[in-house]
Amino acid sequence: MELQGVIEKIDETSKDYSMPGRVRNTLKRVSEELKMEDQDFAVRITTAVYEIDEVINDINIPMHAKTALWDIISDLEAIKEG
């Protein structure tokens, strides 16, 4: 998967109202940061993974949200390594 596909997945997930507000807000911010081409590609990916991982560690986040976030992190890491 390429970066644009992951950004689209992030945007779709950020519009899912079954996700807590904190998750949606983080995903919107991550999406915007990933689109900023003036920053180094690897830095954008690493920052996105870090920010999403921070939300996953919140014990109040429901399991379906964590699963969606893990999926996004997996895609981002695959891009970074590829």
Rosetta blueprint (number, residue, H / E / L):
1 M L
2 E L
3 L H
4 Q H
5 G H
6 V H
7 I H
8 E H
9 K H
10 I H
11 D H
12 E H
13 T H
14 S H
15 K L
16 D L
17 Y L
18 S L
19 M L
20 P L
21 G H
22 R H
23 V H
24 R H
25 N H
26 T H
27 L H
28 K H
29 R H
30 V H
31 S H
32 E H
33 E H
34 L H
35 K H
36 M L
37 E L
38 D L
39 Q L
40 D L
41 F H
42 A H
43 V H
44 R H
45 I H
46 T H
47 T H
48 A H
49 V H
50 Y H
51 E H
52 I H
53 D H
54 E H
55 V H
56 I H
57 N L
58 D L
59 I L
60 N L
61 I L
62 P L
63 M H
64 H H
65 A H
66 K H
67 T H
68 A H
69 L H
70 W H
71 D H
72 I H
73 I H
74 S H
75 D H
76 L H
77 E H
78 A H
79 I H
80 K H
81 E H
82 G L
